[in-house]
Amino acid sequence: MNLKLRLSLMNFLEFAVWGAYLTCMGNYLGSAGLGEQIAWFYAIQGIVSIFMPTIMGIVADKYVQPQRLLGLCHLAAGAGMLGCWWLGQQSGFGQELTDKSLFITLYAISVAFFMPTIALSNTVAFSALKKNNYDTVKDFPPIRVLGTVGFIATMWFVNCAVWEDGSFSFSLQENLHKFQYTHMQFFVSGLLSIILCAYCFTLPECRLEKKEDVSLMESLGLSAFKLFKTKKMALFFIFSALLGMCLQVTNGYAGPFITSFKGSADVAVSTSFAANNATLLTSISQISEALCILMIPFFLKRFGIKTVMLMSMFAWVFRFGFFGIGNPAMPGVLLFILSCIVYGVAFDFFNVSGGIFVDQECAPSVKASAQGLFMMMTNGIGATVGTLAAGEIVNHYCTWQDGYLLGDWQTCWFIFAGFALIVGVSFAFVFNPEKKA
């Protein structure tokens, strides 16, 4: 099989594993008696992102070939997900979990081993491409895009799948909430992880290279913290954490929010296509994300790094604001669609342009560590704090009733939008990358 095709399949499966549960897990947790802990389930991803990718990176550098370590991580992640599925199966469809503590433990183990695989899959792809004399700048992006396709594919599958005891069917309208977004999403994720584990051991060798011994501090990427001595970089990393607080809010709560309209007294709203297919609707966000990556070079060249980052920050204002004033029926659903479209700008324009900024501003000796610090501030510290804070706000204004998270959602979304607005305005005034610190 063609190498690029094989790596594309790897990326497809890599993100299909994640897409099976990331955006639709919240609805299941509500029916499983864990609705008030939704924020913690997403915060766990941020917590493990602070240290697990670094640890596995060290192992891949020194002890185990990356493609094999990728497979082993997916074996552990898949086993954890299948364990979650089994606990749900034992409790029954639409029923509260009987062993919540074990479920949370298995989920945490699964996520701890999955999060490092995102970086490991990149390492495998780059290594294989370079070994076969491919141009990584030219040939990697099309391979990576297949990852987004895989994420969307399993989102659609889980959205349309209606599971009942002993039967399975697909539906796009008026799905029974009890049998949609069930524990079977963890089965899909776990099964794909096991398949990818086996596939990884067929991938080309990524031989370990003998490297100079470095200190533990350098190995863990802690040397990059000296960048905080520079005002410009300190401000950048602080704002990275603040913006990172927005990253997982809609992944955790967009599904329960849109699905909650099925409990509305308004028949047009409760029976609308959007209310019955929340995950399918929010998949527009991932489509937008894939397209916006292609726009970044033009916007950076035309407007500069600071303006592009500002576009991201204000896009988060619209992302949350459109949810606050929209609804699943026409014409309100158009605002939901707009929210999903601007997500591409909100997510990509800071994450990608921020990575470029770090690469441009940092010395070669700390570039890799600085990129790790950037990811730690956004997807680690920022996402964890933001998700937990969002959970407190949602739990204050909304409660689970008959399988739906009902309450004053509009206030929640406006609070999130107001936070993003404050961050954006502050960034515009205090961050000036063109000036020498």
C-alpha positions in Angstrom: 0.0 0.0 0.0 1.2 3.5 -0.8 3.0 5.1 2.2 0.9 8.3 2.2 -2.3 6.2 2.0 -1.2 4.1 5.0 -0.4 7.2 7.1 -3.7 8.8 6.0 -5.5 5.7 7.3 -3.5 6.0 10.6 -4.6 9.6 11.0 -8.2 8.7 10.1 -8.4 6.1 12.8 -6.4 8.2 15.3 -9.1 11.0 15.4 -12.0 8.7 14.7 -11.3 7.2 18.2 -11.6 10.7 19.7 -14.6 11.8 17.6 -16.7 8.9 18.8 -17.2 10.4 22.3 -15.6 13.9 22.6 -18.6 16.0 21.6 -21.5 13.7 22.5 -20.3 12.2 25.8 -22.1 15.0 27.8 -25.6 13.7 26.9 -24.8 10.2 28.0 -23.3 11.3 31.3 -26.5 13.1 32.1 -28.5 9.9 31.8 -25.9 7.9 33.6 -26.1 10.0 36.8 -22.9 11.9 36.1 -24.4 15.1 34.6 -22.9 17.4 37.3 -19.4 15.9 36.7 -19.4 16.7 32.9 -16.8 19.4 33.4 -14.5 17.0 35.2 -14.6 14.5 32.4 -13.3 17.2 30.0 -10.9 18.6 32.6 -9.2 15.2 32.9 -8.0 15.6 29.3 -6.4 18.9 30.2 -4.8 17.5 33.3 -3.2 14.5 31.6 -2.1 16.8 28.7 0.2 18.6 31.1 2.5 15.6 31.7 1.6 12.5 29.7 2.6 13.6 26.2 6.0 14.7 27.6 6.5 11.4 29.4 5.6 9.3 26.3 7.7 11.6 24.2 10.8 10.7 26.3 9.9 7.0 26.1 9.6 7.2 22.3 12.9 9.1 22.0 14.9 6.6 24.1 13.3 3.2 24.7 10.4 2.2 22.4 10.0 2.9 18.6 7.2 5.5 18.2 5.0 3.4 16.0 5.1 0.6 18.6 4.5 2.9 21.5 1.6 4.4 19.6 0.1 1.0 19.3 0.6 0.2 23.0 -1.0 3.5 24.1 -4.0 2.7 21.9 -4.2 -0.8 23.4 -4.4 0.8 26.9 -6.8 3.5 25.8 -9.0 1.1 24.0 -9.1 -1.3 27.0 -10.2 1.6 29.2 -13.0 2.7 26.8 -14.2 -0.9 26.5 -14.3 -1.1 30.2 -16.5 2.0 30.3 -18.8 0.4 27.7 -19.0 -2.8 29.8 -20.1 -0.9 32.9 -22.7 0.9 30.9 -23.9 -2.4 29.4 -24.2 -3.9 32.9 -26.3 -1.0 34.1 -28.6 -1.0 31.0 -29.6 1.4 28.3 -30.7 4.7 29.6 -30.0 3.7 33.2 -27.9 5.3 35.8 -24.4 3.7 36.2 -24.2 1.3 39.2 -20.4 1.8 39.6 -19.6 5.5 38.9 -16.2 5.5 40.6 -14.8 2.6 38.5 -16.3 4.2 35.3 -14.4 7.5 36.1 -11.2 5.6 36.8 -11.4 3.6 33.5 -12.1 6.8 31.6 -9.2 8.6 33.2 -6.8 5.7 32.3 -8.1 5.7 28.7 -7.7 9.4 28.2 -4.2 9.4 29.9 -3.0 7.0 27.3 -4.9 8.5 24.4 -3.8 12.1 24.7 0.0 11.3 24.0 -1.0 9.5 20.8 -1.8 12.7 19.0 1.8 13.8 19.2 3.1 10.2 18.6 1.0 9.9 15.4 2.7 13.1 14.1 6.1 11.7 15.0 5.4 8.5 13.2 4.1 10.3 10.1 7.1 12.8 10.0 9.6 10.0 10.5 8.2 7.8 7.7 7.9 10.7 5.3 11.4 11.9 5.9 12.8 8.3 5.6 11.2 8.0 2.2 12.3 11.5 1.0 8.9 13.1 1.1 8.5 16.9 1.7 6.7 17.1 5.1 5.5 20.7 4.5 3.8 19.6 1.3 2.8 16.0 2.0 1.8 16.0 5.7 -1.2 18.5 5.6 -3.3 16.3 3.3 -2.5 13.3 5.5 -3.6 15.2 8.6 -6.8 16.4 7.1 -7.9 12.7 7.0 -7.8 12.9 10.7 -10.5 15.5 10.8 -12.5 13.4 8.3 -12.2 10.5 10.7 -13.3 12.6 13.7 -16.4 13.8 11.7 -17.2 10.3 10.5 -17.5 8.9 14.0 -19.4 12.0 15.2 -22.0 11.3 12.4 -22.1 7.6 13.2 -22.7 8.1 16.9 -25.3 10.8 16.2 -27.3 8.6 13.9 -27.0 5.4 15.8 -30.0 4.3 17.9 -29.2 1.4 20.1 -31.7 -0.7 22.0 -31.3 -4.0 23.8 -30.6 -6.5 21.0 -31.1 -4.1 18.1 -29.4 -1.3 16.2 -30.6 1.2 13.6 -29.9 4.6 12.1 -32.2 7.6 12.4 -31.8 11.3 11.6 -35.1 12.5 13.1 -37.0 12.1 16.4 -34.5 9.6 17.8 -35.5 8.2 21.2 -33.3 10.1 23.6 -33.1 7.0 25.8 -31.3 5.0 23.1 -29.3 7.8 21.4 -25.9 8.9 22.7 -25.6 5.8 24.9 -22.6 4.0 26.4 -22.1 2.4 23.0 -20.1 5.4 21.9 -17.3 4.1 24.2 -17.6 0.7 22.5 -17.1 2.4 19.1 -14.1 4.3 20.4 -12.5 1.3 22.2 -13.0 -1.0 19.2 -11.3 1.5 16.9 -8.4 2.0 19.3 -7.8 -1.8 19.3 -7.9 -1.9 15.5 -5.5 1.0 15.3 -3.2 -0.8 17.9 -2.9 -3.8 15.5 -2.5 -1.5 12.5 0.4 0.4 14.2 2.5 -2.7 14.3 2.3 -2.9 10.5 3.7 0.6 10.0 7.2 1.4 8.9 10.0 1.3 11.5 10.9 4.6 13.2 14.3 3.7 14.5 15.6 5.1 17.7 18.4 7.6 17.2 21.2 8.0 19.7 21.0 11.5 21.2 23.1 13.5 23.5 22.4 13.2 27.2 20.4 16.1 28.5 19.2 17.1 31.9 15.9 16.0 33.3 14.7 19.7 33.2 15.5 19.9 29.5 13.9 16.5 28.8 10.7 17.6 30.5 10.7 20.8 28.6 10.9 22.9 31.8 13.8 25.0 30.3 11.2 26.9 28.3 9.8 28.5 31.5 12.8 30.9 31.3 10.8 32.6 28.5 8.6 34.1 31.2 11.5 36.5 31.9 10.7 38.2 28.6 7.6 40.5 28.9 6.4 39.8 25.4 6.5 36.0 25.8 5.1 36.1 29.4 2.1 38.0 28.1 1.7 35.6 25.2 1.7 32.5 27.4 -0.7 34.1 30.0 -3.2 35.0 27.2 -2.7 31.5 25.8 -3.9 30.1 29.1 -6.8 32.6 29.3 -7.9 31.7 25.7 -7.4 28.0 26.4 -10.2 28.4 29.0 -12.6 28.5 26.1 -11.4 25.4 24.3 -13.4 22.6 25.8 -16.6 24.5 26.9 -18.6 23.8 23.7 -17.2 20.2 23.4 -18.6 19.5 26.8 -21.8 21.5 26.8 -22.9 22.2 23.2 -24.5 18.7 22.9 -26.5 18.8 26.1 -27.5 22.4 25.4 -28.9 21.7 21.9 -30.5 18.4 23.0 -32.2 20.1 25.9 -34.6 21.8 23.5 -36.2 18.4 23.0 -37.7 19.0 26.5 -39.2 22.3 25.3 -42.9 22.9 25.3 -42.6 24.5 21.8 -43.3 21.6 19.4 -41.5 23.3 16.5 -38.3 23.5 18.6 -38.5 20.1 20.4 -39.1 18.2 17.1 -36.6 20.1 15.0 -33.8 18.4 13.1 -31.1 20.2 15.1 -32.5 19.3 18.5 -32.7 15.7 17.5 -29.2 15.6 15.9 -27.0 17.8 18.1 -23.7 16.0 17.2 -24.4 16.1 13.5 -25.0 19.9 13.7 -21.9 20.6 15.8 -19.8 18.6 13.3 -20.0 21.7 11.1 -17.4 23.1 13.6 -14.9 20.4 12.6 -15.6 21.0 8.9 -15.0 24.7 9.4 -11.8 23.9 11.4 -10.4 21.9 8.5 -11.1 24.7 6.0 -9.8 27.5 8.2 -6.4 25.9 8.5 -6.0 26.5 4.8 -6.8 30.2 5.2 -4.2 31.0 7.9 -1.2 31.7 5.6 -3.2 34.3 3.7 -4.5 36.0 6.8 -1.1 36.0 8.5 0.5 37.6 5.4 -2.3 40.1 5.0 -3.0 41.2 8.6 -0.1 40.1 10.8 0.2 37.8 13.8 -1.5 40.0 16.4 -4.6 40.7 14.2 -5.0 37.0 13.4 -4.9 36.2 17.1 -7.4 38.9 17.8 -9.7 37.4 15.2 -9.6 34.2 17.1 -10.5 35.8 20.4 -13.4 37.7 19.1 -14.6 34.6 17.2 -15.0 33.0 20.6 -17.3 35.9 21.5 -19.5 35.1 18.5 -19.2 31.3 19.1 -20.8 31.6 22.5 -23.0 34.6 21.7 -24.7 32.9 18.8 -25.5 29.9 21.0 -27.0 32.3 23.5 -29.5 33.9 21.1 -30.2 31.0 18.8 -32.6 28.0 19.0 -32.9 24.7 16.9 -35.9 25.9 14.9 -35.8 28.2 11.9 -34.6 30.9 11.8 -32.8 30.5 15.1 -30.9 27.5 13.9 -29.0 29.7 11.5 -27.3 31.3 14.5 -26.3 27.8 15.7 -24.8 27.2 12.2 -23.0 30.5 12.3 -21.6 29.6 15.7 -20.2 26.3 14.3 -18.7 28.2 11.3 -16.9 30.8 13.4 -15.5 27.9 15.5 -12.9 27.2 12.8 -11.6 30.8 13.2 -11.8 30.6 17.0 -9.9 27.4 17.3 -7.4 27.5 14.5 -6.4 31.1 14.2 -4.9 31.1 17.7 -3.7 27.5 18.0 -1.9 27.5 14.6 -0.8 31.1 14.5 0.3 30.9 18.1 2.5 28.0 17.2 4.0 30.0 14.4 4.6 33.0 16.7 6.5 30.7 19.2 8.6 29.3 16.4 9.5 32.8 15.1 10.3 34.3 18.5 12.2 31.6 20.3 15.8 30.5 20.0 16.4 27.2 18.2 17.6 25.6 21.5 14.2 26.0 23.1 11.8 25.9 20.2 10.5 22.4 20.9 10.2 23.1 24.7 8.4 26.4 23.9 5.9 24.6 21.7 5.3 22.2 24.5 4.8 25.1 27.0 2.4 26.7 24.6 0.3 23.5 24.4 0.5 23.1 28.2 -0.8 26.6 28.8 -3.7 26.3 26.3 -4.8 22.6 26.2 -3.5 21.8 29.7 -3.8 24.5 32.3 -6.1 26.8 30.4 -8.5 24.1 29.2 -8.7 22.5 32.7 -9.4 25.6 34.6 -11.9 26.9 32.0 -13.8 23.6 31.8 -14.2 23.4 35.6 -15.3 27.0 35.8 -17.8 26.5 33.0 -19.1 23.4 34.8 -19.7 25.5 38.0 -21.6 28.1 35.9 -23.7 25.6 34.1 -24.5 23.6 37.2 -25.6 26.8 38.9 -28.0 27.9 36.2 -29.1 24.5 34.9 -30.2 21.1 36.3 -30.8 17.6 34.8 -34.5 16.8 34.4 -35.8 13.7 32.7 -32.6 13.2 30.8 -32.3 16.9 29.7 -30.1 19.7 31.1 -32.6 22.4 31.5 -32.3 26.0 32.8 -31.0 29.4 32.0 -28.7 28.5 29.2 -28.7 32.0 27.7 -27.1 33.5 30.8 -24.4 30.8 30.7 -23.5 31.5 27.1 -23.4 35.3 27.7 -21.1 34.8 30.6 -18.7 32.8 28.4 -19.0 35.4 25.6 -18.3 38.2 28.1 -15.2 36.5 29.3 -13.9 36.0 25.8 -14.6 39.7 25.0 -12.7 40.9 28.1 -9.7 38.7 27.1 -9.8 39.9 23.5 -10.0 43.6 24.5 -7.2 43.2 27.0 -5.0 41.4 24.5 -5.5 44.2 22.0 -4.3 46.8 24.4 -1.4 45.1 26.2 0.1 42.7 23.7 2.4 44.3 21.1 4.6 41.7 19.5 6.2 44.2 17.1 7.7 46.1 20.1 10.9 44.9 21.7 10.4 43.9 25.3 
